[in-house]
Amino acid sequence: MTLVLLIGAGLLIHSFLRLISVSPGFESSGRDGAVQTVKVTLPQNDEPSASRRSRAACSIVSSTCRA
């Protein structure tokens, strides 16, 4: 049992070290490296079904990303 835990811990550490060495795909430091987030809230009354809410959210996100 101890050997399994040691091997698991070693693999976890190895995976973490590989993870921190990979570039995230964006610049995370400096003035121009700011990551922007957007929160979109859809009113429940205007979009009664889940599929319509999903389509509305996708429409908002896709039009925002094209700008």
C-alpha positions, 0 to 999 in steps of 0.5 A, a space after each residue: 500500500 505504501 509503495 502505491 502511495 509513493 508511486 502516486 505521489 511521484 506521478 502527481 509531482 511529475 505531472 505538476 512539474 510538467 504542467 507549470 512548464 507549459 505555456 498557457 497560450 496567453 501573456 499573463 504579466 505586464 500591462 498588455 498581458 491582462 486576461 479579460 473575463 465577461 459575465 453574462 446573465 440571461 433573464 429567466 423570464 425572457 428565455 423560458 427553455 434551456 435550449 433557447 437560453 443556451 442559443 442566446 448565450 452562444 449568440 452573445 459569446 460568438 458576437 463578442 469574440 468576433 469584435 
